[in-house]
């Protein structure tokens, strides 16, 4: 399902994403790294004769065809025993029982049959060091590519996938590419656990109410709204940075007065109190079990607030010196 298109049809389009300037800068830097058949990229790998490296054509019809063509190119490169650069290969990864297609910036196959994921980013590497949060995000992203590569390597003789990726960034404040090897073994183990815990798509579909569909062409806006309303949501402010339907779910949560709009930590501390109205009623002593620690804390906070307000009732407001 195209969640971005669904959010637009519901009247709550997502507005997050990379800025156009950053997107253009990233594309320009990647084009520089891959210019002349990837000569600069191969130089960063320490290849003596970049002109002798193979750059196979990966064009094919549809994602299934591109993934099959990539797998064939990887096997041919491994058998050839020569440096090979795969520009934007397409790899298939099983996610909760359904194929998901991922596209790394590049994959390099060495003469020894080792496959290395190359991730090209436009953030700078200053004094051979880059921002740790950005490097971590790149490592988590690349770990997915490595997992997809391992699936192809499992059926390819003499192939092995490197546990580290080659991260290519601008050097210092210039546009000159530089590279560093980033170990992603920790991210690989985390991603494997996360994928293993995912609920299968068939189980999710079986839990949907009968007749529910999100077909953008066959359903009107009202029908799509009703279909989305029939499915439980678990909104949190974190969703605004990752989900196209975040604004729609936030509106639903606000209309319901759900405490999730205040954040996961607040939601966890309030226990069984799930609405803002219920929280205020518990604080005023109109509802809630006094033995509940959350209710007791709210009433204590309300008493302290009332005491503070009473203490400032007779204090005049500060004037302004002119």
C-alpha positions as CSV (number, residue, x, y, z in Angstrom):
1,X,0.0,0.0,0.0
2,X,1.3,3.5,-0.9
3,X,0.9,5.2,2.4
4,X,1.9,8.6,1.0
5,X,-0.9,8.4,-1.6
6,X,-3.4,7.2,1.1
7,X,-2.5,10.0,3.4
8,X,-3.1,12.5,0.6
9,X,-6.5,10.9,-0.2
10,X,-7.4,11.3,3.5
11,X,-6.5,15.0,3.4
12,X,-3.5,14.7,5.7
13,X,-0.4,14.4,3.5
14,X,2.9,13.9,5.2
15,X,5.4,16.8,4.9
16,X,8.5,15.2,6.2
17,X,11.5,14.2,4.1
18,X,14.9,15.3,2.9
19,X,15.1,18.9,1.7
20,X,15.4,19.4,-2.0
21,X,18.8,21.1,-1.5
22,X,20.1,18.1,0.4
23,X,18.6,15.7,-2.1
24,X,20.3,17.5,-5.0
25,X,23.6,17.8,-3.2
26,X,23.6,14.1,-2.4
27,X,22.8,13.2,-6.0
28,X,25.6,15.5,-7.3
29,X,28.1,14.0,-4.9
30,X,27.1,10.4,-5.8
31,X,27.4,11.2,-9.5
32,X,31.0,12.6,-8.9
33,X,32.0,9.4,-7.0
34,X,30.6,7.2,-9.8
35,X,31.8,9.2,-12.8
36,X,33.9,7.5,-15.5
37,X,32.7,4.1,-14.7
38,X,33.2,4.5,-10.9
39,X,36.9,5.2,-11.3
40,X,37.0,7.4,-8.2
41,X,35.1,4.9,-6.1
42,X,37.4,2.0,-7.3
43,X,40.4,4.2,-6.4
44,X,39.1,4.5,-2.9
45,X,39.1,0.7,-2.7
46,X,42.8,0.7,-3.6
47,X,42.4,-0.9,-7.0
48,X,45.5,-0.4,-9.1
49,X,43.7,-0.5,-12.5
50,X,40.2,1.0,-12.1
51,X,39.8,1.0,-15.9
52,X,40.0,-2.8,-15.9
53,X,37.0,-3.2,-13.6
54,X,33.8,-4.6,-14.9
55,X,30.6,-2.5,-14.7
56,X,27.7,-4.8,-15.9
57,X,24.4,-3.5,-17.1
58,X,21.7,-4.2,-14.5
59,X,18.7,-3.0,-16.5
60,X,15.6,-5.2,-16.6
61,X,11.8,-5.0,-16.6
62,X,10.2,-4.5,-13.2
63,X,11.6,-5.0,-9.7
64,X,11.5,-8.8,-10.0
65,X,13.5,-8.7,-13.2
66,X,16.0,-6.2,-11.8
67,X,16.6,-8.3,-8.7
68,X,17.1,-11.4,-10.8
69,X,19.5,-9.6,-13.1
70,X,21.4,-8.3,-10.1
71,X,21.7,-11.9,-8.6
72,X,23.0,-13.1,-12.0
73,X,25.5,-10.3,-12.2
74,X,26.8,-11.1,-8.7
75,X,27.3,-14.8,-9.6
76,X,29.0,-13.9,-12.9
77,X,31.3,-11.5,-11.2
78,X,32.3,-14.0,-8.5
79,X,33.0,-16.7,-11.2
80,X,35.0,-14.2,-13.3
81,X,37.4,-13.4,-10.4
82,X,37.7,-9.7,-11.4
83,X,36.9,-6.4,-9.8
84,X,33.3,-5.6,-10.6
85,X,31.2,-2.6,-9.7
86,X,27.4,-2.9,-9.6
87,X,25.8,0.5,-9.8
88,X,22.4,0.6,-7.9
89,X,21.7,-3.1,-7.8
90,X,18.3,-4.2,-6.7
91,X,18.1,-6.9,-4.0
92,X,15.1,-8.8,-2.5
93,X,14.7,-9.3,1.2
94,X,12.0,-11.3,2.9
95,X,10.1,-9.1,5.3
96,X,7.3,-10.7,7.3
97,X,6.6,-13.2,4.5
98,X,6.6,-10.7,1.6
99,X,9.4,-9.6,-0.7
100,X,10.8,-6.1,-0.1
101,X,13.2,-4.6,-2.7
102,X,16.2,-2.6,-1.5
103,X,18.7,-0.6,-3.6
104,X,22.1,0.1,-2.2
105,X,24.2,2.8,-3.9
106,X,26.7,0.2,-5.1
107,X,28.1,-3.2,-4.5
108,X,31.7,-4.1,-5.3
109,X,32.8,-7.7,-6.0
110,X,36.5,-8.4,-5.4
111,X,38.7,-11.0,-7.1
112,X,38.4,-13.2,-4.0
113,X,34.7,-13.3,-4.3
114,X,34.0,-10.9,-1.4
115,X,30.9,-8.6,-1.9
116,X,31.1,-5.2,-0.2
117,X,28.2,-2.7,0.1
118,X,29.1,0.9,-0.7
119,X,27.0,3.6,0.9
120,X,27.5,7.2,-0.4
121,X,26.5,10.0,1.8
122,X,26.8,13.8,1.4
123,X,27.6,14.6,5.1
124,X,31.3,15.5,5.6
125,X,34.0,13.4,7.1
126,X,36.2,15.9,8.9
127,X,39.6,14.8,10.0
128,X,38.7,11.2,9.1
129,X,35.7,11.3,11.4
130,X,32.0,12.0,10.7
131,X,29.0,12.8,12.9
132,X,28.3,9.6,14.9
133,X,24.5,9.8,14.7
134,X,24.7,10.1,10.9
135,X,27.2,7.3,10.6
136,X,24.9,5.1,12.8
137,X,21.9,5.8,10.6
138,X,24.0,4.9,7.5
139,X,25.1,1.7,9.2
140,X,21.6,0.7,10.1
141,X,20.5,1.3,6.5
142,X,23.4,-0.6,5.0
143,X,22.8,-3.5,7.4
144,X,19.5,-4.2,5.5
145,X,21.5,-4.3,2.2
146,X,24.0,-6.7,3.7
147,X,21.2,-9.1,4.8
148,X,19.7,-9.0,1.3
149,X,23.2,-9.7,-0.2
150,X,23.6,-12.7,2.2
151,X,20.5,-14.2,0.7
152,X,22.1,-14.2,-2.8
153,X,25.5,-15.3,-1.5
154,X,23.9,-18.4,0.2
155,X,23.3,-19.9,-3.2
156,X,26.5,-18.7,-4.9
157,X,29.7,-20.7,-4.8
158,X,32.8,-19.0,-3.4
159,X,30.9,-15.9,-2.5
160,X,31.1,-14.1,0.9
161,X,29.6,-10.9,2.1
162,X,31.9,-8.5,4.0
163,X,30.6,-7.6,7.5
164,X,31.7,-4.0,7.0
165,X,30.5,-1.4,4.5
166,X,32.5,1.2,2.6
167,X,31.1,4.6,3.7
168,X,32.0,7.3,1.1
169,X,31.7,11.0,2.2
170,X,33.1,14.4,1.2
171,X,36.5,15.0,2.8
172,X,36.5,17.9,5.3
173,X,34.8,20.9,3.7
174,X,35.6,20.0,0.0
175,X,33.7,17.9,-2.5
176,X,36.6,15.4,-2.7
177,X,35.4,11.9,-1.8
178,X,37.0,10.0,1.0
179,X,36.1,6.6,2.4
180,X,36.0,4.6,5.7
181,X,35.1,1.0,6.5
182,X,32.3,0.8,9.0
183,X,31.7,-2.5,10.9
184,X,27.9,-3.3,10.8
185,X,27.9,-6.6,12.6
186,X,26.0,-5.1,15.6
187,X,23.4,-3.6,13.3
188,X,23.1,-6.9,11.4
189,X,22.2,-8.8,14.6
190,X,19.7,-6.2,15.7
191,X,18.1,-6.1,12.3
192,X,17.9,-10.0,12.2
193,X,16.1,-10.0,15.6
194,X,13.7,-7.3,14.4
195,X,12.8,-9.1,11.2
196,X,12.3,-12.3,13.1
197,X,9.8,-10.7,15.5
198,X,7.7,-9.1,12.7
199,X,4.2,-10.3,12.4
200,X,3.6,-12.0,9.0
201,X,1.6,-10.1,6.4
202,X,-0.9,-13.0,6.2
203,X,-1.6,-12.7,9.9
204,X,-2.1,-9.0,9.7
205,X,-4.5,-9.4,6.8
206,X,-6.4,-12.1,8.6
207,X,-7.0,-9.8,11.6
208,X,-8.5,-7.0,9.4
209,X,-12.3,-6.6,9.5
210,X,-14.1,-8.4,6.7
211,X,-14.4,-6.3,3.5
212,X,-11.8,-3.7,4.5
213,X,-9.8,-2.4,1.5
214,X,-7.4,0.4,1.0
215,X,-7.7,0.5,-2.8
216,X,-7.1,4.1,-3.8
217,X,-8.8,3.7,-7.2
218,X,-11.9,1.8,-6.1
219,X,-12.7,3.7,-2.9
220,X,-13.9,7.2,-2.3
221,X,-12.3,9.4,0.3
222,X,-15.1,8.6,2.8
223,X,-14.7,4.9,2.2
224,X,-10.9,5.1,2.7
225,X,-11.5,7.1,5.9
226,X,-13.9,4.4,7.2
227,X,-11.4,1.7,6.3
228,X,-8.6,3.4,8.2
229,X,-10.9,4.1,11.1
230,X,-11.7,0.4,11.4
231,X,-8.0,-0.4,12.1
232,X,-6.5,0.4,15.5
233,X,-3.7,2.9,15.5
234,X,-0.9,3.5,18.0
235,X,0.2,7.1,17.5
236,X,3.3,8.6,19.1
237,X,5.1,11.9,18.3
238,X,8.0,9.8,17.0
239,X,5.7,8.7,14.1
240,X,5.9,12.2,12.6
241,X,9.5,11.5,11.5
242,X,8.8,8.1,10.0
243,X,5.2,7.5,8.9
244,X,3.2,9.1,6.1
245,X,0.0,8.6,8.0
246,X,1.3,10.3,11.2
247,X,-0.7,13.5,10.8
248,X,-3.9,11.6,10.2
249,X,-3.3,9.4,13.3
250,X,-2.4,12.4,15.3
251,X,-5.7,14.0,14.5
252,X,-7.5,10.8,15.5
253,X,-5.6,10.7,18.8
254,X,-6.3,14.3,19.6
255,X,-10.0,13.9,18.9
256,X,-10.1,11.0,21.2
257,X,-8.1,12.9,23.8
258,X,-5.5,10.1,23.9
259,X,-2.5,10.7,26.1
260,X,-0.3,9.2,23.4
261,X,-0.1,12.7,21.9
262,X,2.1,13.7,24.8
263,X,4.7,11.1,24.1
264,X,5.5,7.4,24.9
265,X,7.2,8.2,28.2
266,X,4.1,10.1,29.5
267,X,1.9,7.3,28.3
268,X,4.0,4.8,30.2
269,X,3.9,6.7,33.4
270,X,0.1,7.2,33.4
271,X,-0.6,3.4,33.5
272,X,-4.3,2.7,33.0
273,X,-5.2,6.4,32.4
274,X,-5.5,6.6,28.6
275,X,-7.3,9.9,28.0
276,X,-6.4,13.5,28.9
277,X,-9.9,13.9,30.4
278,X,-9.4,10.8,32.6
279,X,-6.1,12.2,33.8
280,X,-7.6,15.6,34.8
281,X,-10.5,13.8,36.5
282,X,-8.1,11.7,38.5
283,X,-6.0,14.7,39.4
284,X,-9.2,16.5,40.7
285,X,-10.2,13.4,42.7
286,X,-13.3,12.8,40.6
287,X,-12.2,9.4,39.3
288,X,-9.4,6.8,39.6
289,X,-8.3,4.4,42.3
290,X,-6.4,6.3,45.1
291,X,-4.1,3.2,45.5
292,X,-3.0,3.6,41.9
293,X,0.5,5.2,42.0
294,X,-0.2,7.3,38.9
295,X,-3.5,8.6,40.4
296,X,-1.7,9.4,43.7
297,X,1.1,11.2,41.9
298,X,-1.4,13.3,39.9
299,X,-3.4,14.3,43.0
300,X,-0.2,15.2,44.8
301,X,0.8,17.3,41.8
302,X,-2.6,19.0,41.7
303,X,-2.4,19.8,45.4
304,X,1.1,21.3,45.0
305,X,-0.2,23.4,42.0
306,X,-3.2,24.7,44.0
307,X,-0.9,25.6,46.9
308,X,1.5,27.4,44.6
309,X,-1.3,29.4,43.0
310,X,-2.8,30.3,46.3
311,X,0.5,31.6,47.5
312,X,0.8,34.0,44.6
313,X,-2.8,35.2,44.6
314,X,-1.9,38.4,46.5
315,X,1.4,39.1,44.8
316,X,1.1,42.1,42.3
317,X,2.4,41.6,38.8
318,X,5.9,43.0,38.1
319,X,5.9,46.4,36.5
320,X,7.9,47.5,33.5
321,X,10.5,50.2,33.9
322,X,10.4,52.8,31.2
